[in-house]
Amino acid sequence: MTCKEVLDKNDLTVAEFYAWNPAVGPECGNMWPNYRYCIRGPEATSTGTGPSVPGPTQSGIPENCEKWHVTKENDTCPKVVKEYGITLEQFYRNTAVQNDCADGFWKGNAYCVAVSG
């Protein structure tokens, strides 16, 4: 099975698959036949004191989150920050998201887009 087939079958992004299987490389070029790979990350955790979290989150989400965005296919960091009128620096308070948004920005995860105070 190819990397693309694994990603498509399990509705994963390359970033998700790489985060859970670092040996495959960031572009999935080191995937070996007859090896087992992780296709599901940690279960959802709830953080924040505001509204309930609408999807799985990663560690590093601001505890005082009041508004959430669940990423969809074709979402990008610039698209999300524009939608909510925030800056990239504000979005990076979700510390799981790296400053280039290539790692830690996973489809279907909830990210904080507004904090209290």
DSSP file (Angstrom, degrees, kcal/mol; ACC not computed):
  #  RESIDUE AA STRUCTURE BP1 BP2  ACC     N-H-->O    O-->H-N    N-H-->O    O-->H-N    TCO  KAPPA ALPHA  PHI   PSI    X-CA   Y-CA   Z-CA
    1    1 A M              0   0    0      0, 0.0     2,-0.1     0, 0.0     3,-0.0   0.000 360.0 360.0 360.0 135.1    0.0    0.0    0.0
    2    2 A T     >  -     0   0    0      1,-0.1     4,-2.2    31,-0.0     5,-0.2  -0.358 360.0-109.8 -81.2 164.9    1.4    3.4   -0.9
    3    3 A C  H  > S+     0   0    0      1,-0.2     4,-2.8     2,-0.2     5,-0.2   0.928 120.3  52.8 -58.9 -45.6    1.5    6.4    1.5
    4    4 A K  H  > S+     0   0    0      1,-0.2     4,-2.9     2,-0.2     5,-0.2   0.899 108.1  50.9 -58.6 -41.2   -1.2    8.1   -0.5
    5    5 A E  H  > S+     0   0    0      2,-0.2     4,-2.7     1,-0.2    -1,-0.2   0.908 110.9  48.3 -64.0 -41.4   -3.4    5.1   -0.2
    6    6 A V  H  X S+     0   0    0     -4,-2.2     4,-1.8     2,-0.2    -2,-0.2   0.931 113.9  47.0 -62.9 -45.6   -2.9    4.9    3.6
    7    7 A L  H  <>S+     0   0    0     -4,-2.8     5,-2.5     2,-0.2     4,-0.5   0.937 115.8  44.1 -62.3 -47.8   -3.6    8.7    3.9
    8    8 A D  H ><5S+     0   0    0     -4,-2.9     3,-1.0     1,-0.2    -2,-0.2   0.927 112.9  50.7 -63.8 -46.2   -6.7    8.5    1.7
    9    9 A K  H 3<5S+     0   0    0     -4,-2.7    -1,-0.2     1,-0.2    -2,-0.2   0.838 120.1  35.8 -61.3 -33.9   -8.1    5.3    3.3
   10   10 A N  T 3<5S-     0   0    0     -4,-1.8    -1,-0.2    -5,-0.2    -2,-0.2   0.287 107.6-119.8-106.3   9.2   -7.7    6.8    6.8
   11   11 A D  T < 5 +     0   0    0     -3,-1.0     2,-0.3    -4,-0.5    -3,-0.2   0.926  63.6 146.8  52.8  52.3   -8.6   10.4    6.0
   12   12 A L      < -     0   0    0     -5,-2.5     2,-0.3    -6,-0.1    -1,-0.2  -0.791  45.6-131.9-116.0 157.3   -5.2   11.7    7.2
   13   13 A T     >  -     0   0    0     -2,-0.3     4,-2.3    94,-0.1     5,-0.2  -0.679  29.9-113.8 -97.0 161.7   -2.9   14.4    6.1
   14   14 A V  H  > S+     0   0    0     -2,-0.3     4,-2.9     1,-0.2     5,-0.2   0.895 118.3  56.6 -59.9 -39.3    0.8   13.9    5.6
   15   15 A A  H  > S+     0   0    0      2,-0.2     4,-2.3     1,-0.2    -1,-0.2   0.907 108.4  45.9 -61.0 -42.9    1.5   16.1    8.6
   16   16 A E  H  > S+     0   0    0      2,-0.2     4,-1.8     1,-0.2     5,-0.2   0.956 114.6  47.0 -62.7 -50.0   -0.6   13.9   10.9
   17   17 A F  H  X S+     0   0    0     -4,-2.3     4,-1.3     1,-0.2    -2,-0.2   0.901 114.2  47.5 -60.7 -42.4    0.9   10.7    9.5
   18   18 A Y  H  < S+     0   0    0     -4,-2.9    -1,-0.2     2,-0.2    -2,-0.2   0.890 107.8  55.7 -66.0 -40.8    4.5   12.1    9.9
   19   19 A A  H  < S+     0   0    0     -4,-2.3    -1,-0.2     1,-0.2    -2,-0.2   0.868 116.2  37.2 -60.4 -36.0    3.8   13.4   13.4
   20   20 A W  H  < S+     0   0    0     -4,-1.8    -1,-0.2     1,-0.2    18,-0.2   0.648 129.8  33.0 -90.0 -16.5    2.8    9.9   14.5
   21   21 A N    ><  +     0   0    0     -4,-1.3     3,-2.2    -5,-0.2     4,-0.3  -0.559  66.0 171.6-137.8  69.2    5.4    8.1   12.4
   22   22 A P  G >  S+     0   0    0      0, 0.0     3,-1.5     0, 0.0    -1,-0.1   0.752  71.6  70.3 -57.3 -26.3    8.5   10.3   12.2
   23   23 A A  G 3  S+     0   0    0      1,-0.3    -5,-0.1     2,-0.1    -2,-0.0   0.740  87.6  65.3 -65.1 -21.1   10.6    7.7   10.5
   24   24 A V  G <  S-     0   0    0     -3,-2.2     6,-2.6    -7,-0.2     5,-0.5   0.705 106.9-127.1 -74.8 -16.6    8.5    8.0    7.3
   25   25 A G    X   -     0   0    0     -3,-1.5     3,-1.7    -4,-0.3    -1,-0.1   0.036  28.7 -72.5  87.5 159.9    9.8   11.6    6.8
   26   26 A P  T 3  S+     0   0    0      0, 0.0    -1,-0.2     0, 0.0    -8,-0.1   0.679 135.3  40.0 -66.8 -17.8    7.9   14.8    6.3
   27   27 A E  T 3  S-     0   0    0     -3,-0.2    -2,-0.1    -9,-0.1   -12,-0.1   0.211 114.3-112.6-114.2  14.4    7.0   13.9    2.7
   28   28 A C  S X  S+     0   0    0     -3,-1.7     3,-0.6   -14,-0.1    -3,-0.2   0.804  73.1 137.1  64.6  32.5    6.3   10.2    3.5
   29   29 A G  T 3   +     0   0    0     -5,-0.5    -4,-0.2     1,-0.2    -1,-0.1   0.576  60.5  57.8 -86.6  -9.3    9.3    9.1    1.4
   30   30 A N  T 3   +     0   0    0     -6,-2.6     2,-0.4    -5,-0.1    -1,-0.2  -0.019  67.9 136.4-112.1  30.5   10.6    6.5    3.9
   31   31 A M    <   -     0   0    0     -3,-0.6   -28,-0.1    -7,-0.3     6,-0.0  -0.654  39.2-155.4 -80.3 130.0    7.5    4.2    4.2
   32   32 A W    >   -     0   0    0     -2,-0.4     3,-1.0     4,-0.1    -2,-0.1  -0.830  17.1-110.1-110.3 143.3    8.5    0.5    4.0
   33   33 A P  T 3  S+     0   0    0      0, 0.0     3,-0.1     0, 0.0    -1,-0.0  -0.337  98.7  21.4 -66.1 151.7    6.4   -2.4    2.9
   34   34 A N  T 3  S+     0   0    0      1,-0.2     2,-0.3    -2,-0.0     0, 0.0   0.671  95.9 118.7  64.4  21.4    5.3   -4.9    5.6
   35   35 A Y    <   -     0   0    0     -3,-1.0     2,-0.4     0, 0.0    -1,-0.2  -0.831  62.8-123.0-109.5 154.7    5.7   -2.4    8.5
   36   36 A R        -     0   0    0     -2,-0.3     2,-0.3    -3,-0.1    -4,-0.1  -0.786  27.9-169.5 -97.3 141.6    3.0   -1.2   10.8
   37   37 A Y        -     0   0    0     -2,-0.4     2,-0.3    -6,-0.0   -16,-0.1  -0.953  27.6-106.9-131.4 149.5    2.3    2.5   11.1
   38   38 A C        +     0   0    0     -2,-0.3   -18,-0.1   -18,-0.2     3,-0.1  -0.585  33.1 173.5 -74.6 130.9    0.2    4.5   13.5
   39   39 A I        +     0   0    0     -2,-0.3     2,-0.4     1,-0.2    -1,-0.1   0.291  63.0  55.3-120.8   7.0   -2.9    5.9   11.9
   40   40 A R        -     0   0    0    -20,-0.1    -1,-0.2   -23,-0.1     3,-0.1  -0.982  68.3-152.6-143.2 130.3   -4.6    7.4   14.9
   41   41 A G        -     0   0    0     -2,-0.4     3,-0.1     1,-0.2    -2,-0.1  -0.055  47.6 -47.5 -86.1-168.6   -3.2   10.0   17.3
   42   42 A P        -     0   0    0      0, 0.0    -1,-0.2     0, 0.0     3,-0.1  -0.234  69.0 -97.4 -60.1 149.2   -4.0   10.6   20.9
   43   43 A E        -     0   0    0      1,-0.2    14,-0.1    -3,-0.1    -3,-0.0  -0.221  54.2 -78.4 -63.0 158.2   -7.7   10.8   21.9
   44   44 A A        -     0   0    0     12,-0.1     2,-0.4    -3,-0.1    -1,-0.2  -0.234  45.6-161.2 -58.8 143.3   -9.3   14.2   22.2
   45   45 A T        -     0   0    0     12,-0.3     2,-0.5    10,-0.1    12,-0.2  -0.966  13.5-130.9-125.1 147.2   -8.6   16.1   25.3
   46   46 A S        +     0   0    0     -2,-0.4     2,-0.3    10,-0.1     6,-0.0  -0.854  32.8 164.3-101.0 127.6  -10.7   19.0   26.5
   47   47 A T        +     0   0    0     -2,-0.5     6,-0.1    15,-0.1    16,-0.1  -0.868  30.2  58.1-130.3 168.3   -9.0   22.2   27.5
   48   48 A G        -     0   0    0     -2,-0.3    16,-0.2    13,-0.2    15,-0.1  -0.012  64.1-118.3  97.5 158.6  -10.2   25.7   28.1
   49   49 A T  S    S+     0   0    0     14,-0.7    15,-0.1    16,-0.3    -1,-0.1   0.450  89.3  71.6-111.7  -5.7  -12.7   27.4   30.4
   50   50 A G  S    S-     0   0    0     15,-1.3    16,-0.2     1,-0.2     3,-0.1   0.316  99.6 -15.0 -86.9-143.1  -15.0   28.7   27.7
   51   51 A P  S    S-     0   0    0      0, 0.0    -1,-0.2     0, 0.0    16,-0.0  -0.125  88.4 -81.1 -58.8 157.0  -17.4   26.9   25.4
   52   52 A S        -     0   0    0      1,-0.1    16,-0.1    -3,-0.1    -3,-0.1  -0.238  51.8-100.5 -60.7 149.7  -17.0   23.1   25.1
   53   53 A V        -     0   0    0      1,-0.1    -1,-0.1    -3,-0.1     4,-0.1  -0.584  27.4-153.2 -75.9 125.4  -14.3   22.0   22.8
   54   54 A P        -     0   0    0      0, 0.0    -1,-0.1     0, 0.0    -2,-0.1   0.353  68.9  -1.3 -85.8   7.6  -15.9   20.9   19.4
   55   55 A G  S    S-     0   0    0    -10,-0.1    54,-0.1    14,-0.0   -10,-0.1  -0.971  97.3 -47.3-173.2-179.3  -13.2   18.4   18.4
   56   56 A P        -     0   0    0      0, 0.0    54,-3.5     0, 0.0     2,-0.3  -0.324  53.0-165.0 -65.2 149.7   -9.9   16.8   19.4
   57   57 A T        -     0   0    0     52,-0.2   -12,-0.3   -12,-0.2     2,-0.2  -0.844  12.9-131.8-128.5 167.0   -7.1   19.1   20.5
   58   58 A Q    >   -     0   0    0     52,-0.4     3,-0.6    -2,-0.3    38,-0.1  -0.641  42.1 -82.1-107.2 171.5   -3.4   18.8   21.0
   59   59 A S  T 3  S+     0   0    0     -2,-0.2    37,-0.3     1,-0.2    -1,-0.1  -0.381 108.1  51.6 -68.4 156.5   -1.5   19.9   24.0
   60   60 A G  T 3   +     0   0    0      1,-0.3    35,-2.1    35,-0.1    -1,-0.2   0.626  67.5 143.1  92.7  14.3   -0.6   23.5   24.2
   61   61 A I    <   -     0   0    0     -3,-0.6    -1,-0.3    33,-0.2   -13,-0.2  -0.724  63.3 -97.6 -84.4 135.6   -4.0   25.0   23.6
   62   62 A P    >   -     0   0    0      0, 0.0     3,-1.1     0, 0.0    -1,-0.1  -0.257  25.4-139.7 -54.8 134.4   -4.6   28.2   25.6
   63   63 A E  T 3  S+     0   0    0      1,-0.3   -14,-0.7   -15,-0.1   -13,-0.2   0.744  99.1  56.4 -68.9 -23.4   -6.5   27.4   28.8
   64   64 A N  T 3  S+     0   0    0    -16,-0.2    52,-2.7   -15,-0.1    -1,-0.3  -0.053  76.5 151.1 -99.6  33.2   -8.6   30.6   28.6
   65   65 A C  E <   +A  115   0A   0     -3,-1.1   -15,-1.3    50,-0.2   -16,-0.3  -0.424  18.4 171.9 -68.6 134.9  -10.0   29.7   25.1
   66   66 A E  E     +     0   0A   0     48,-3.4     2,-0.4     1,-0.3    49,-0.2   0.519  64.3  39.0-118.1 -13.0  -13.4   31.1   24.3
   67   67 A K  E     -A  114   0A   0     47,-1.5    46,-2.8   -17,-0.1    47,-1.0  -0.998  66.7-161.2-145.2 138.5  -13.8   30.4   20.6
   68   68 A W  E     -A  112   0A   0     -2,-0.4     2,-0.4    44,-0.2    44,-0.2  -0.819   9.9-160.3-120.8 153.6  -12.8   27.4   18.6
   69   69 A H  E     -A  111   0A   0     42,-2.2    42,-2.7    -2,-0.3     2,-0.6  -0.993  11.1-152.4-130.0 127.2  -12.2   26.5   14.9
   70   70 A V  E     -A  110   0A   0     -2,-0.4    40,-0.2    40,-0.2    37,-0.1  -0.889  28.1-122.5 -97.9 121.5  -12.2   22.9   13.7
   71   71 A T        -     0   0    0     38,-2.3    37,-1.9    -2,-0.6     2,-0.2  -0.306  29.5-168.2 -69.7 145.6  -10.0   22.5   10.7
   72   72 A K    >   -     0   0    0     35,-0.2     3,-2.1     1,-0.1    -1,-0.0  -0.728  39.8 -63.9-122.0 170.8  -11.4   21.2    7.5
   73   73 A E  T 3  S+     0   0    0      1,-0.3    -1,-0.1    -2,-0.2     3,-0.1  -0.315 124.0  18.9 -52.7 138.7  -10.0   20.0    4.2
   74   74 A N  T 3  S+     0   0    0      1,-0.3    -1,-0.3    -3,-0.1     2,-0.2   0.435  89.3 140.3  74.0   2.2   -8.2   22.9    2.4
   75   75 A D    <   -     0   0    0     -3,-2.1     2,-0.3     4,-0.1    -1,-0.3  -0.498  27.8-176.2 -69.9 146.1   -7.9   25.0    5.6
   76   76 A T     >  -     0   0    0     -2,-0.2     4,-2.3     1,-0.1     5,-0.2  -0.914  39.2-108.8-133.4 162.8   -4.6   26.8    6.0
   77   77 A C  H  > S+     0   0    0     -2,-0.3     4,-2.6     1,-0.2     5,-0.3   0.949 119.9  49.5 -59.4 -48.6   -3.3   28.9    8.8
   78   78 A P  H  > S+     0   0    0      0, 0.0     4,-1.9     0, 0.0    -1,-0.2   0.883 110.9  51.0 -58.8 -36.4   -3.6   32.2    6.8
   79   79 A K  H  > S+     0   0    0      2,-0.2     4,-2.1     1,-0.2    -2,-0.2   0.913 111.7  46.9 -65.8 -42.4   -7.2   31.2    5.9
   80   80 A V  H  X S+     0   0    0     -4,-2.3     4,-1.6     2,-0.2    -1,-0.2   0.930 112.2  48.6 -66.4 -46.0   -8.1   30.6    9.5
   81   81 A V  H  X>S+     0   0    0     -4,-2.6     5,-2.1     1,-0.2     4,-0.8   0.877 112.0  49.8 -65.4 -35.1   -6.6   33.8   10.9
   82   82 A K  H ><5S+     0   0    0     -4,-1.9     3,-0.5    -5,-0.3    -1,-0.2   0.913 107.3  54.8 -65.9 -41.9   -8.3   35.8    8.1
   83   83 A E  H 3<5S+     0   0    0     -4,-2.1    -1,-0.2     1,-0.2    -2,-0.2   0.855 118.5  33.8 -59.3 -36.0  -11.7   34.2    8.9
   84   84 A Y  H 3<5S-     0   0    0     -4,-1.6    -1,-0.2    -5,-0.1    -2,-0.2   0.414 107.1-120.3-103.6   0.9  -11.4   35.2   12.6
   85   85 A G  T <<5 +     0   0    0     -4,-0.8     2,-0.2    -3,-0.5    -3,-0.2   0.868  69.3 127.3  65.3  37.0   -9.6   38.5   12.2
   86   86 A I      < -     0   0    0     -5,-2.1    -1,-0.2    -6,-0.2     2,-0.2  -0.713  58.5-108.6-117.3 171.6   -6.6   37.5   14.3
   87   87 A T     >  -     0   0    0     -2,-0.2     4,-2.1     1,-0.1     5,-0.2  -0.562  26.4-114.2 -95.2 163.3   -2.9   37.5   13.5
   88   88 A L  H  > S+     0   0    0      1,-0.2     4,-2.4     2,-0.2     5,-0.1   0.888 118.8  57.8 -61.0 -37.8   -0.6   34.5   12.9
   89   89 A E  H  4 S+     0   0    0      1,-0.2    -1,-0.2     2,-0.2     4,-0.1   0.897 106.8  47.6 -60.2 -39.8    1.2   35.3   16.2
   90   90 A Q  H >4 S+     0   0    0      1,-0.2     3,-1.5     2,-0.2    -1,-0.2   0.907 111.2  50.8 -66.4 -40.7   -2.2   35.1   18.0
   91   91 A F  H >< S+     0   0    0     -4,-2.1     3,-2.0     1,-0.3    -2,-0.2   0.853  99.1  65.6 -65.2 -33.7   -2.9   31.8   16.3
   92   92 A Y  T 3< S+     0   0    0     -4,-2.4    -1,-0.3     1,-0.3    -2,-0.2   0.496  74.3  88.0 -70.6  -1.5    0.5   30.4   17.3
   93   93 A R  T <   +     0   0    0     -3,-1.5     2,-1.7     1,-0.2    -1,-0.3   0.717  69.6  82.3 -65.3 -19.0   -0.6   30.6   20.9
   94   94 A N  S X  S-     0   0    0     -3,-2.0     3,-2.5     1,-0.2   -33,-0.2  -0.707  80.6-164.2 -77.0  87.4   -1.9   27.1   20.0
   95   95 A T  T 3  S+     0   0    0    -35,-2.1    -1,-0.2    -2,-1.7   -35,-0.1   0.623  76.7  70.2 -64.6 -14.0    1.7   25.9   20.7
   96   96 A A  T 3  S+     0   0    0    -37,-0.3     2,-0.5   -36,-0.1    -1,-0.3   0.796  84.8  83.1 -68.4 -25.8    1.3   22.6   18.9
   97   97 A V  S <  S-     0   0    0     -3,-2.5     7,-0.2    -6,-0.2     2,-0.1  -0.680  81.7-138.2 -80.7 123.2    1.1   24.6   15.6
   98   98 A Q    >   -     0   0    0      5,-2.1     3,-2.2    -2,-0.5    -2,-0.1  -0.391  26.9-101.7 -78.0 160.8    4.6   25.4   14.4
   99   99 A N  T 3  S+     0   0    0      1,-0.3    -1,-0.1     2,-0.1    -7,-0.1   0.615 124.1  46.9 -62.7 -12.7    5.5   28.8   13.1
  100  100 A D  T 3  S-     0   0    0      3,-0.1    -1,-0.3   -23,-0.0   -23,-0.1   0.444 102.8-131.7-104.0  -0.9    5.3   27.5    9.5
  101  101 A C  S <  S+     0   0    0     -3,-2.2     4,-0.2     2,-0.2    -2,-0.1   0.607  78.7 112.9  61.1  14.2    2.0   25.7   10.0
  102  102 A A  S    S+     0   0    0      1,-0.1     2,-0.4     2,-0.1    -1,-0.1   0.794  75.6  41.8 -82.6 -28.9    3.5   22.6    8.4
  103  103 A D  S    S+     0   0    0      1,-0.1    -5,-2.1   -85,-0.0    -2,-0.2  -0.910 116.0  17.8-117.9 146.1    3.5   20.6   11.7
  104  104 A G  S    S+     0   0    0     -2,-0.4     2,-0.8    -7,-0.2    -1,-0.1   0.491  87.6 111.7  79.6   2.9    0.8   20.4   14.3
  105  105 A F        +     0   0    0     -4,-0.2     2,-0.4    -3,-0.1    -1,-0.1  -0.844  49.1 176.5-109.6  93.4   -2.0   21.8   12.0
  106  106 A W    >   -     0   0    0     -2,-0.8     3,-1.8   -91,-0.1   -35,-0.3  -0.822  33.6-112.5-111.0 134.7   -4.2   18.8   11.6
  107  107 A K  T 3  S+     0   0    0     -2,-0.4   -35,-0.2     1,-0.2   -94,-0.1  -0.361 102.9  21.9 -58.8 135.1   -7.5   18.4    9.8
  108  108 A G  T 3  S+     0   0    0    -37,-1.9     2,-0.2     1,-0.3    -1,-0.2   0.368  95.3 120.3  87.4  -4.4  -10.4   17.8   12.2
  109  109 A N    <   -     0   0    0     -3,-1.8   -38,-2.3   -54,-0.1     2,-0.4  -0.649  63.1-121.7 -92.6 151.9   -8.6   19.2   15.3
  110  110 A A  E     -A   70   0A   0    -54,-3.5     2,-0.4    -2,-0.2   -52,-0.4  -0.781  28.6-171.4 -93.3 133.0  -10.0   22.2   17.3
  111  111 A Y  E     -A   69   0A   0    -42,-2.7   -42,-2.2    -2,-0.4     2,-0.3  -0.953  27.3-111.0-124.8 144.7   -7.8   25.2   17.6
  112  112 A C  E     +A   68   0A   0     -2,-0.4   -44,-0.2   -44,-0.2   -18,-0.2  -0.564  34.6 169.8 -75.7 130.7   -8.3   28.3   19.8
  113  113 A V  E     +     0   0A   0    -46,-2.8     2,-0.3     1,-0.3   -45,-0.2   0.342  67.9  28.4-122.1   2.5   -9.1   31.5   17.8
  114  114 A A  E     -A   67   0A   0    -47,-1.0   -48,-3.4   -23,-0.1   -47,-1.5  -0.910  63.9-163.0-161.6 137.0  -10.1   33.7   20.7
  115  115 A V  E     -A   65   0A   0     -2,-0.3   -50,-0.2   -50,-0.3     2,-0.1  -0.835  25.8-108.3-118.5 157.7   -9.1   33.9   24.4
  116  116 A S              0   0    0    -52,-2.7   -52,-0.1    -2,-0.3   -66,-0.0  -0.481 360.0 360.0 -80.0 155.9  -10.8   35.6   27.4
  117  117 A G              0   0    0     -2,-0.1    -1,-0.2     0, 0.0   -53,-0.0   0.459 360.0 360.0  84.1 360.0   -9.1   38.6   29.0
